[in-house]
Amino acid sequence: MIQEQQQGITEEEKELILIEELSQKLEGLYKDMEQIRRENLLFESYIMRNSKDLQREEEAEDKKQKTKKKDKPIDKKTMQLTNEEKYEIAQFESDTLKKNIEEGRIRSDQILETLRAILEETDKAITEIRKDAFDFQREILFAGENTRTGKIEAERIEKYFKEKLAQKDAQIEKYKQKKANIEQQITKTSNQIQKKEEMGDDLKFIDFHQLQIENKKYVKQIDEKNKKLLGLKIATGKISSILIEERNQLQNEIDQCNKLIQEIDDKNKKIAKTQEQIKKVKRQISSLTEKKKKFAIQLEQVNNATNEDIPKAMTYVLQKRKEEELVYKIRNTNRKIEIAELAYQKACKVLGINPESL
């Protein structure tokens, strides 16, 4: 029966079974090669870390081998690593890797703290620069301009920079004092730690655990304070920008107010000048009116003269000529009076004054 079943399998099926077995063997070989490759990488890393120690061991073994006989065969089993040795190497590499990761984490935390400090210092510097720029704009560009020449006064600039330098010197002294206090605190803390190490006053596990809990609590409080401080900084920046805009708007309003005051002064000067001209025109009108009355009286006297009052021919010619001149002057005077009245009415209209009230 078995022979019949074997005879029933074709050559193609046999080839397929053989190919499947070979593929399984090949896959097993790949797995073994991958494991060997990883072991080699692990051993290479171990050798690179401990190259000096291994070199010393090899030199010691070479000296021992030289003392032995040349004909004695070398045991190949001694050239292979045992499982315990492989485990020790793997454990050593794992511990070294964890140590490197911890050191990298500590270094990254230090770099992060340094970057945070730099960022905070940069924010402070930006705020100070904005404040200095605003103070310079307010005290020098706006208030330091001479109203007569239109240029900025050099004395005000010199005084401004002297005050700023004095402030910077005071700030430097303050930072020096702060640095000295921090150095004293560091020295004091280092001495305390050294005394505790000398006295063997090590912390117990319960105390250390309690300190860890308090440390976490304080770290959480510090994070909350930092978030609040960041929010306050953002709000302060917004308020500072709004304050700068409002101050600029206030300065624009002040400039416009000064411009309007100047225009009002000019208008008042024009009004005073116009009023002076009105007074002058009034005086001219009164003078011309008196002349007009005088000429009217003279004309009436000439018209009412009798025959007895008639002068001689030559006198008559002269008086007639004088009369014509006087009539001509009366016409011119009347014309001037009309022109003066028109100018007077026009000036009263410009000033918004009722002519009848004057």
Secondary structure as UniProt FT lines:
FT   HELIX           2..8
FT   HELIX           11..49
FT   HELIX           51..67
FT   HELIX           76..79
FT   HELIX           83..136
FT   HELIX           137..142
FT   TURN            143..144
FT   TURN            147..149
FT   HELIX           154..199
FT   HELIX           205..303
FT   TURN            308..309
FT   HELIX           313..351
FT   HELIX           355..357
//
